[in-house]
């Protein structure tokens, strides 16, 4: 009966191929905390996750990975050597609520080395998981108050869509941190990277 649906039933739509159940087993002990609450200098990265029609996605997951404030990673792949920043995990995972809201508590990263001797502006690597997304979507969050560093960033400079695409990756400063909405499709679609 492959490919046959019961009388009157419709085949699943792409948004139903991975449903609200997908987060089973993805719980992360530290959740949305790359640093513990109360960490001096901690900032909150926040936003909302939207589908192509502008509707909030209620059951997505946002993961972040980033350098510490000195631009170093506590990971053996850091070419300068792994360095651990006290209390900083570098990774966080935030479930998205019914209104599409997500939030991460972290420290603002420093600049990191880029290709061919360049320097990448402070940024946070982001993975987006949601219904209908069978392979994670990879993007970045840059900081709106880092104009000079952003202007020199090789990744931002390499975007073919110019300023319109750059805006989809740059978080606006807000009280206590930064805000960036992530849009999976449609007008102002967030830039995603094939990695």
trRosetta pair geometry for C-beta under 8 A, 3 or more apart (Angstrom, degrees):
i j d omega theta_ij theta_ji phi_ij phi_ji
1 4 4.6 -90 -173 49 78 119
5 9 4.4 -132 161 87 111 102
5 10 6.8 14 146 -174 167 5
5 11 5.5 -133 -55 -71 140 69
6 9 4.4 60 62 5 83 128
10 13 7.9 10 129 -43 118 84
12 16 4.1 -130 -164 88 100 119
12 17 5.9 128 127 -73 131 63
13 16 5.1 88 53 8 70 103
13 17 7.8 -111 100 -28 41 81
13 132 7.9 -27 121 -97 82 114
14 17 5.6 -32 -154 -4 43 117
14 132 4.7 69 138 -139 83 104
15 51 7.6 13 -111 -129 131 144
15 131 5.4 52 -173 127 68 110
15 132 4.2 -34 -106 -58 47 129
16 19 6.0 9 -158 -78 57 97
16 131 7.1 1 -94 -180 24 118
16 132 7.5 36 3 -71 28 86
17 131 7.6 137 55 -177 59 72
17 132 6.0 92 40 -107 95 49
17 134 6.7 -32 113 -71 130 104
18 22 4.7 39 175 -76 99 139
18 130 7.6 121 93 118 119 35
18 131 5.1 -169 89 -136 76 49
18 132 6.2 -132 42 -23 91 22
18 133 6.6 -76 52 52 141 52
18 134 6.4 169 -29 -88 129 60
19 22 6.4 158 67 -30 41 90
19 59 7.7 13 159 91 51 153
19 131 5.6 30 -119 -118 29 114
20 23 7.7 -34 171 7 51 101
20 58 7.5 -14 -109 94 113 97
20 59 4.1 -124 -125 -111 79 173
20 131 6.8 -23 -59 -68 51 123
21 24 5.8 -8 171 -17 76 114
22 26 7.7 20 132 -7 70 137
22 59 7.4 118 38 138 97 114
22 129 7.0 -149 124 155 132 113
22 131 6.9 179 -3 -85 134 62
23 26 4.8 -96 -161 46 62 119
23 27 7.5 78 158 -56 96 65
23 59 6.9 -128 -20 178 120 93
23 61 5.9 145 -105 -59 105 128
23 95 6.5 39 -133 -113 156 111
23 129 8.0 132 -89 109 77 127
26 61 6.2 -33 133 -119 148 166
26 93 7.1 -149 157 175 93 147
26 129 7.6 -133 -142 81 165 159
27 31 7.8 -32 -168 -85 73 81
28 31 5.6 153 80 -80 90 33
28 91 7.9 -129 -163 131 147 105
28 92 7.6 150 106 -164 151 39
28 93 3.9 111 7 41 146 131
30 33 4.9 -110 169 67 92 93
30 34 7.7 102 132 -86 132 24
30 89 6.1 128 90 -20 170 171
30 91 7.9 104 67 92 129 83
30 92 6.8 -92 110 -117 105 71
30 93 8.0 107 78 29 75 86
31 92 7.2 11 121 -163 40 83
31 93 6.3 -97 -153 73 34 78
31 94 7.0 69 168 -97 78 53
31 95 7.9 -51 -150 -1 98 88
32 92 5.2 57 -156 174 37 116
32 93 6.7 -100 -78 81 53 36
32 94 3.8 53 -99 -89 112 92
32 95 8.0 -99 -51 18 110 59
32 102 7.6 -176 -114 -177 132 78
32 103 5.8 62 171 93 153 67
32 104 5.0 -131 -171 -107 89 52
32 105 6.3 88 127 9 86 79
33 36 6.2 47 170 -102 133 32
33 37 6.7 -69 -121 -40 131 71
33 89 7.6 78 115 21 68 133
33 92 6.1 173 55 -121 17 115
33 104 7.8 177 -80 -162 22 61
33 105 5.0 -7 -118 59 66 110
34 64 6.7 -64 -62 88 130 117
34 66 7.2 7 -146 42 159 110
34 88 6.6 12 148 -159 88 69
34 89 5.1 -141 -159 58 55 91
34 90 6.2 131 -158 -20 109 5
34 91 6.4 160 -114 64 89 21
34 92 4.1 -81 -54 -42 82 116
34 104 6.3 39 -13 174 106 105
34 105 6.5 -161 32 92 73 56
34 106 3.8 26 50 -105 132 90
34 107 7.1 -120 104 12 116 70
35 39 4.0 -52 150 6 127 164
35 42 5.3 -146 80 -105 134 112
35 87 5.6 57 -146 135 86 98
35 88 5.4 -24 -87 -104 96 63
35 89 7.0 -167 -70 11 43 83
35 105 6.1 -105 57 127 79 92
35 106 5.9 121 3 -132 98 34
35 107 5.7 77 -34 -30 143 91
36 39 5.5 123 65 -47 67 102
36 87 5.8 -77 12 -166 101 113
37 42 7.6 -144 -135 77 35 173
37 105 6.5 -3 -88 147 64 171
38 42 7.6 71 71 6 13 141
39 42 4.2 98 72 -51 95 116
39 87 5.8 175 -110 128 122 139
39 88 7.9 112 -156 -76 156 75
39 105 7.7 133 32 152 115 111
39 107 7.0 -85 125 -64 135 100
41 69 7.3 -6 139 -72 146 149
41 107 5.8 37 115 -128 106 97
41 108 7.6 -99 164 17 101 90
42 105 5.5 14 177 -179 125 95
42 106 6.8 149 -152 80 79 16
42 107 6.2 -71 -107 -78 53 65
43 105 7.6 168 85 -151 34 54
43 106 6.3 -31 64 72 78 68
43 107 6.8 99 18 -130 89 26
43 108 5.5 49 10 -50 142 88
43 176 6.7 150 -147 157 61 55
43 177 4.0 130 176 -109 86 86
43 178 6.6 36 158 0 128 87
44 103 5.8 -11 -173 -167 107 102
44 104 7.0 151 -158 76 56 46
44 105 5.6 -29 -100 -97 73 65
44 106 7.9 120 -109 24 27 69
44 176 5.2 17 23 131 111 103
44 177 3.6 -132 59 -16 61 156
44 178 7.7 -172 91 33 53 54
45 64 7.1 100 67 -78 149 161
45 103 7.1 158 84 -154 52 49
45 104 4.5 -7 57 57 101 101
45 106 6.2 -1 -2 27 109 118
45 124 6.6 -55 -86 30 167 165
45 141 6.3 86 -153 125 136 167
45 171 6.7 -67 -139 -124 90 166
45 177 5.9 -131 -63 170 36 130
45 178 5.5 -10 -113 67 68 94
45 179 7.9 158 -163 -90 49 32
45 180 7.4 -21 -170 25 93 99
46 101 7.1 -3 -172 -167 100 90
46 102 6.8 178 -147 92 58 55
46 103 4.3 -3 -104 -106 95 83
46 104 7.4 -169 -71 23 54 61
46 174 7.6 -67 52 55 110 140
46 177 6.5 95 2 93 95 134
46 178 7.5 162 29 87 66 48
46 179 5.4 -29 77 -107 82 77
47 101 7.6 180 102 -141 29 56
47 102 6.2 -8 63 56 69 90
47 171 7.5 -109 -59 -119 122 103
47 179 5.5 134 -82 -169 76 67
47 180 4.6 -52 -74 79 144 46
47 181 4.6 -173 -173 -83 109 39
47 182 6.1 100 116 -11 138 79
48 56 5.9 -69 -180 -117 116 102
48 99 6.9 -68 -126 131 118 81
48 100 4.2 59 -170 113 93 107
48 101 5.4 -39 -98 -87 79 52
48 102 7.2 148 -108 13 28 77
48 181 4.9 -10 54 -123 78 97
48 182 7.5 -152 95 33 41 68
49 56 6.7 84 75 -158 62 68
49 57 4.6 -62 115 48 106 107
49 60 4.6 -80 107 43 166 153
49 62 7.0 -159 -61 -57 127 111
49 96 5.0 -50 25 -122 132 149
49 100 4.7 -144 55 -166 66 93
49 102 6.2 54 -26 -13 106 119
49 128 7.0 154 -128 -145 125 118
49 130 6.6 -175 158 -81 141 141
49 181 7.5 -177 -75 -165 25 71
49 182 5.1 -13 -111 68 69 103
49 184 7.5 45 -178 -36 85 100
50 54 5.6 -14 -174 -144 130 35
50 55 6.5 140 -154 69 78 30
50 56 6.0 -55 -99 -97 66 42
50 57 6.6 171 -118 -11 13 89
50 100 6.2 46 -71 -166 58 157
50 181 6.3 25 -5 171 113 114
50 182 7.1 174 25 89 72 52
50 183 4.8 -17 69 -110 108 72
50 184 6.8 -151 93 9 55 80
50 186 7.9 -74 123 49 113 130
51 54 7.3 -54 69 16 66 16
51 55 5.1 -8 39 59 108 86
51 56 7.9 43 0 116 83 5
51 57 5.5 116 -47 -65 87 98
51 184 5.6 -25 -129 44 43 121
51 185 6.7 -3 172 36 56 99
51 186 7.8 76 128 -6 51 127
52 183 7.8 98 -97 174 40 89
52 184 6.1 -75 -51 86 71 89
52 185 3.0 -18 -93 79 102 118
52 186 4.2 143 -160 -35 63 103
52 189 7.8 0 -113 -94 77 107
53 186 6.8 171 -62 -66 20 149
54 183 7.8 -14 -100 -130 57 113
54 186 6.5 -109 -48 110 75 165
55 100 8.0 167 141 -56 51 138
56 96 8.0 -171 174 164 95 119
56 98 7.6 72 111 142 132 42
56 99 5.3 -40 163 176 173 40
56 100 2.7 -130 -158 -24 101 125
56 101 7.8 -13 -151 -27 135 58
57 60 4.6 56 114 -30 121 117
57 96 6.1 27 97 118 85 156
57 100 5.4 86 43 -113 52 98
57 130 5.1 0 164 -150 150 138
57 131 7.0 -165 -158 31 110 94
57 184 7.3 62 -38 -15 142 131
58 96 6.6 -178 -174 115 22 100
58 97 6.9 -46 -151 131 71 35
58 98 4.6 9 -139 -134 117 43
58 99 7.3 57 -105 -15 84 17
58 100 6.4 -71 -78 -63 47 61
59 95 7.8 -30 -153 -170 49 97
59 96 6.5 153 -149 70 3 100
59 130 7.1 125 88 -144 65 72
59 131 6.2 57 73 -31 108 107
60 95 7.7 150 89 -165 46 52
60 96 3.9 33 58 10 82 143
60 100 7.4 36 22 -138 118 68
60 102 7.4 -67 89 -59 105 128
60 128 6.5 -17 -176 -169 127 85
60 129 6.3 154 -164 86 72 54
60 130 3.6 -24 -106 -92 98 99
60 131 7.6 -98 -78 3 71 69
61 93 6.5 -4 -178 -172 105 94
61 94 7.2 160 -159 83 56 45
61 95 5.7 -34 -105 -109 76 54
61 96 6.6 -119 -67 -7 29 90
61 128 7.6 147 78 -160 56 42
61 129 4.3 -7 56 61 103 106
61 130 7.2 -171 21 -68 64 59
62 93 7.3 162 86 -154 49 46
62 94 4.8 -11 62 60 99 96
62 96 6.6 94 -15 -60 96 94
62 102 4.4 80 13 179 138 160
62 104 7.1 -110 109 -46 118 114
62 126 6.4 -28 -164 -160 91 104
62 127 7.5 149 -160 78 43 55
62 128 6.2 -12 -105 -105 68 67
62 182 7.4 157 -102 8 120 152
63 91 7.3 -12 -174 -165 93 87
63 92 7.2 172 -152 88 51 48
63 93 4.9 -11 -104 -104 80 79
63 94 7.9 -177 -78 22 35 64
63 126 7.0 142 78 -159 54 51
63 127 4.2 -6 58 55 108 103
63 129 7.4 46 -8 -4 106 106
63 136 7.8 -32 34 -146 124 139
64 91 6.9 167 87 -148 60 41
64 92 5.0 3 50 52 101 90
64 93 7.8 -163 20 -73 66 40
64 94 7.9 26 -6 1 103 101
64 104 5.3 30 10 -123 144 168
64 106 6.9 -80 105 -60 146 151
64 124 5.0 -11 -158 171 115 119
64 125 6.7 137 -158 77 57 56
64 126 5.6 -21 -99 -99 73 69
64 127 7.9 -158 -70 21 30 72
64 141 7.7 -32 -121 19 117 125
65 90 6.1 30 -155 150 63 88
65 91 5.3 -2 -100 -99 76 78
65 124 7.4 145 66 -171 35 72
65 125 4.6 -24 65 67 88 111
65 127 7.8 40 -2 -10 103 102
66 90 5.8 -153 62 -155 58 70
66 106 6.8 66 47 -178 141 147
66 109 4.5 -124 169 -61 115 137
66 123 7.4 -151 -124 108 102 47
66 124 4.3 -43 -78 -120 128 74
66 125 6.4 180 -74 20 64 75
67 70 7.6 -112 157 75 106 53
67 71 4.9 17 146 -151 149 34
67 72 5.9 123 -162 49 101 19
67 73 5.4 -76 -108 -64 73 74
67 90 7.3 5 -108 -128 14 107
67 109 4.3 98 68 -156 81 118
67 110 6.0 -85 114 52 123 72
67 112 5.0 172 -36 -69 154 120
67 122 7.8 -117 61 -134 112 72
68 71 7.2 -63 67 8 63 15
68 72 5.4 -19 39 61 105 76
68 73 7.4 170 -5 -87 84 30
68 74 7.2 70 -36 -28 119 92
68 83 7.3 -99 26 96 140 101
68 85 3.9 141 -134 -20 150 146
68 88 5.2 94 -112 116 105 159
68 90 6.8 -65 -60 -83 76 96
68 107 6.6 19 -155 81 63 132
68 109 6.6 116 94 -125 6 72
68 110 6.9 3 97 11 54 100
69 85 7.1 124 23 -131 84 158
69 107 5.2 -72 -50 146 100 124
69 108 6.3 59 -107 78 88 67
69 109 6.6 -139 -90 -135 35 27
69 110 5.2 74 167 -37 36 98
70 83 7.4 -45 75 96 134 144
70 85 7.2 170 16 -82 106 123
70 110 5.1 -51 160 11 7 151
71 109 6.6 91 -95 169 52 85
71 110 3.3 -86 -43 95 81 105
71 111 5.1 -18 -99 74 137 43
71 112 4.7 -179 -167 -78 96 61
71 113 7.9 110 157 -18 122 62
71 122 7.6 -105 -90 -96 90 79
72 78 6.1 60 -165 -163 72 156
72 80 6.5 -95 -119 77 97 127
72 82 7.9 123 166 -156 105 32
72 83 4.4 2 142 50 147 120
72 85 7.4 140 72 -43 104 105
72 110 7.6 19 -5 52 61 121
73 77 7.2 -25 95 72 142 79
73 78 4.1 179 56 -69 98 120
73 82 6.8 -61 103 -122 70 69
73 83 7.7 101 70 43 30 74
73 90 6.5 86 -143 -135 73 153
73 112 7.8 41 -33 -121 99 133
74 78 7.8 23 -42 -13 8 139
74 82 5.5 63 -159 -172 40 95
74 83 6.3 -89 -90 83 67 38
74 84 4.4 64 -120 -96 125 64
74 85 6.9 -120 -50 11 117 71
74 88 7.4 153 -16 95 133 93
74 90 5.8 -161 34 -19 100 141
75 78 5.4 116 68 -23 77 93
75 82 5.6 -165 60 -109 18 106
75 90 7.5 -135 -35 111 106 167
76 82 5.3 -40 -79 -42 43 127
78 81 6.3 -36 96 71 103 17
78 82 5.5 131 37 -83 116 52
78 83 7.3 -81 87 11 159 78
79 113 7.0 -61 50 56 122 147
80 83 7.7 -29 105 -14 102 113
80 113 7.6 142 -35 -9 113 131
84 88 7.6 169 -177 62 63 88
85 88 3.9 5 86 34 107 132
85 107 7.6 -97 122 44 150 155
88 106 8.0 70 -143 -158 92 72
88 107 5.9 -48 -113 14 123 130
89 92 7.0 112 81 -62 119 74
92 104 4.6 125 98 -143 146 109
92 105 7.4 169 -120 50 157 56
92 106 6.3 -118 -12 -70 143 108
94 102 4.3 116 113 -166 128 95
94 103 5.8 174 -140 57 151 41
94 104 5.4 -114 -34 -68 130 78
95 102 7.4 -159 100 -114 25 90
96 100 5.7 -13 179 -149 117 38
96 101 6.7 150 -157 68 68 32
96 102 4.9 -48 -97 -64 74 99
96 130 7.5 2 21 -100 147 103
97 100 7.2 -47 68 22 64 15
97 101 4.9 -9 39 55 109 90
97 102 7.6 179 2 -71 76 50
104 124 8.0 161 84 178 153 159
106 124 7.3 94 93 -105 166 139
108 122 6.3 27 167 172 89 148
108 143 6.8 38 -147 -79 114 155
109 112 7.4 -23 156 -35 122 106
109 122 4.8 163 86 -155 80 91
109 123 6.7 -50 67 53 133 28
109 124 6.4 155 -2 -72 129 73
110 122 5.9 -80 -159 -95 12 104
111 119 5.0 27 162 172 131 108
111 120 6.2 166 -163 80 77 53
111 121 6.1 -55 -110 -135 93 23
111 122 5.6 -75 -69 -54 55 67
111 149 6.1 -135 -85 -146 119 132
112 119 7.4 154 79 -161 29 66
112 120 5.0 -15 65 57 80 109
112 123 8.0 -86 20 39 111 86
113 117 7.8 -56 -158 -137 98 27
113 118 7.6 116 -173 80 56 50
113 119 6.5 -57 -115 -110 38 58
113 120 7.2 30 103 9 15 93
114 117 7.8 -7 74 92 74 20
114 118 3.7 -44 77 88 118 95
114 119 5.7 173 6 -112 104 3
114 120 4.2 128 -69 -43 107 86
114 153 7.5 159 -74 -154 153 61
114 154 4.9 148 164 20 149 127
114 155 7.6 -138 -132 -25 127 87
115 118 5.9 12 64 30 54 111
115 154 6.1 -124 42 105 95 165
118 152 7.7 -172 -167 155 102 92
118 154 4.7 76 118 -38 163 128
119 149 7.7 -80 117 -145 108 90
119 152 6.9 21 70 120 91 121
119 153 8.0 -78 104 -104 61 57
120 123 6.5 -70 151 16 110 118
120 153 5.5 54 -149 -140 57 90
120 154 6.6 -70 -91 31 77 89
120 155 6.5 34 -130 0 108 110
121 142 5.7 38 102 -139 127 114
121 143 7.6 -147 152 35 112 85
121 146 5.4 131 -170 133 117 133
121 149 3.7 125 -120 139 94 100
121 150 4.8 45 -96 -80 171 48
121 152 7.0 133 -59 67 97 78
121 153 4.0 -60 -3 -72 105 121
121 156 7.0 5 18 -3 130 131
122 142 7.2 117 88 -146 62 67
122 143 5.7 -5 89 10 110 124
122 146 5.7 -153 41 -95 103 165
122 149 6.4 41 8 123 78 156
123 140 4.8 3 175 -178 129 118
123 141 6.2 157 -162 77 74 47
123 142 4.9 -35 -101 -89 96 67
123 143 7.6 -147 -90 -11 52 80
123 153 7.6 88 -38 -136 128 147
123 155 7.8 -42 -12 54 169 142
123 169 8.0 -8 -135 165 121 112
124 140 6.7 148 73 -161 47 65
124 141 4.5 -7 53 54 100 103
125 138 7.1 -19 -172 -162 94 96
125 140 5.9 -38 -105 -103 46 77
126 138 7.1 144 82 -157 56 48
126 139 4.9 -24 68 70 108 80
126 140 6.3 166 14 -100 93 21
126 141 5.8 76 -34 -20 127 96
126 182 7.5 -144 137 -92 149 141
127 136 4.5 -9 -167 179 107 133
127 137 7.0 139 -160 70 53 47
127 138 5.8 -23 -100 -97 69 67
128 133 6.8 -85 116 -171 87 173
128 136 6.6 142 62 -166 45 74
128 137 4.2 -21 56 61 103 104
128 138 7.9 -159 16 -68 78 22
128 139 6.8 22 -14 12 113 110
128 182 6.1 -173 -93 154 141 152
128 184 7.4 -162 132 -92 150 95
128 192 7.8 -87 31 -108 122 118
129 133 6.0 -166 -150 88 42 127
129 136 5.5 -44 -75 -108 83 84
129 137 7.9 -180 -68 20 37 78
130 133 4.7 70 56 9 71 125
130 184 7.0 -101 56 -76 147 144
133 136 7.0 60 146 -111 118 29
133 137 6.0 -74 -152 -22 135 102
133 184 7.5 -116 -71 -134 120 135
137 184 7.2 -174 -19 -125 170 87
137 192 4.7 -62 -171 -131 100 138
138 192 6.1 108 63 -166 51 81
138 193 4.9 -64 97 60 103 90
138 194 7.9 152 49 -84 114 11
138 195 5.1 -46 64 26 163 118
139 169 6.7 -151 175 -110 102 94
139 182 7.0 160 53 -130 155 114
139 190 5.5 -11 -116 151 160 119
139 191 6.2 131 -132 87 103 62
139 192 5.1 -68 -69 -105 94 59
139 193 6.5 147 -97 2 42 88
140 155 7.0 62 15 122 160 151
140 169 5.4 29 80 -156 85 118
140 193 7.5 41 -19 -14 95 130
141 169 6.7 -163 -114 -175 30 67
141 170 8.0 118 -165 -117 55 19
141 171 5.2 29 -172 -32 103 119
141 178 7.3 134 166 112 123 135
141 180 5.4 -176 -128 33 106 155
142 146 6.7 -119 173 62 92 123
142 150 5.5 101 165 -108 142 109
142 153 7.1 -108 -112 -17 140 170
142 156 6.7 15 -48 -69 161 130
142 169 5.3 53 11 132 101 95
142 170 4.8 -36 77 -103 101 68
142 171 6.8 -179 79 12 43 78
143 146 4.5 73 78 0 98 115
143 150 7.6 -145 63 -59 59 116
143 170 7.2 -23 82 -155 6 74
143 171 5.9 -28 -110 58 47 98
143 173 7.5 53 -173 -67 87 84
143 178 6.0 -98 -124 -95 81 155
144 147 7.8 14 173 -63 47 76
144 170 5.2 101 -81 161 74 101
144 171 5.9 -116 -19 90 95 48
144 172 4.9 29 -17 -112 158 40
144 173 5.5 -124 66 -18 113 78
144 178 7.0 162 13 -136 97 111
145 173 5.2 41 -34 -48 116 130
146 149 4.3 -42 169 50 104 115
146 150 5.3 115 103 -30 87 95
147 150 5.8 -60 -142 38 24 111
147 151 6.3 28 159 -24 63 106
148 151 5.8 -53 -150 30 28 113
148 152 6.8 10 157 -4 61 109
149 152 6.1 -69 -152 45 32 101
149 153 6.4 52 149 -51 67 96
150 153 5.4 -34 -148 -1 36 121
150 156 5.7 12 -174 30 74 173
150 166 7.6 106 169 -172 116 120
150 170 6.6 37 -133 -105 151 122
151 156 7.8 -85 -104 97 15 134
151 157 7.9 62 173 -74 39 100
152 157 7.5 -25 -174 -43 20 129
153 156 4.2 62 81 20 114 109
153 157 6.2 174 86 -13 56 89
154 157 5.6 -57 -138 42 30 112
154 158 6.1 31 161 -24 64 111
155 158 5.8 -60 -149 34 27 111
155 159 7.5 45 151 -41 58 88
156 159 6.1 -34 -164 -4 39 113
156 166 5.3 63 -160 -122 100 104
156 169 7.0 -150 -101 76 95 141
159 162 6.8 -154 104 -36 97 14
159 165 4.3 -158 167 97 136 135
159 166 5.9 177 50 -62 150 74
159 191 6.3 -56 -123 -117 126 159
160 165 7.3 66 63 -3 52 158
161 164 5.2 -84 152 72 104 97
161 165 3.3 107 74 -32 116 120
161 166 7.9 -166 90 -16 88 64
161 191 7.4 -161 38 -88 131 116
162 165 6.4 112 57 22 35 95
162 166 7.0 -63 144 -6 37 105
163 166 5.3 -55 -141 37 36 116
163 167 6.3 44 159 -29 67 100
164 167 6.1 -50 -157 24 27 114
164 168 7.6 29 148 -21 56 100
165 168 5.9 -52 -163 23 42 113
165 169 7.5 22 149 -7 66 106
165 191 5.0 69 -172 -66 98 126
166 169 6.2 -74 -165 40 40 104
166 170 6.3 25 152 -21 76 118
167 170 5.9 -66 -138 35 35 107
167 188 7.6 -69 101 -139 112 95
168 183 7.3 -91 -142 39 113 103
168 188 6.1 163 -94 -178 103 71
168 189 6.9 1 -125 100 154 38
168 190 4.6 174 168 -121 117 48
168 191 5.2 133 83 -8 126 82
169 180 7.6 10 -169 -153 23 146
169 190 7.2 108 -73 -156 64 83
169 191 5.7 -38 -51 41 111 113
170 180 7.2 179 99 -102 24 122
171 178 3.7 68 134 161 129 119
171 179 5.9 156 -164 67 92 25
171 180 3.8 -82 -96 -42 83 109
172 178 6.5 156 75 -156 34 74
172 179 5.4 -25 60 60 88 86
172 180 7.2 146 11 -73 68 66
173 177 7.8 -162 -148 124 57 27
173 178 5.8 -47 -101 -100 41 76
174 177 6.2 -6 65 74 86 62
174 178 6.3 133 20 -121 84 20
174 179 4.7 43 -12 -14 135 111
182 190 4.9 -14 -151 -41 67 157
183 186 6.2 -93 169 61 121 95
183 187 7.8 -53 156 84 159 50
183 188 5.5 78 34 103 157 85
183 189 5.2 -120 105 -117 104 40
183 190 5.2 150 50 -19 65 86
184 189 7.1 -35 117 -140 20 91
184 190 7.2 -16 -80 32 27 105
185 189 5.4 -14 -147 -106 22 120
186 189 5.8 141 57 -65 43 92
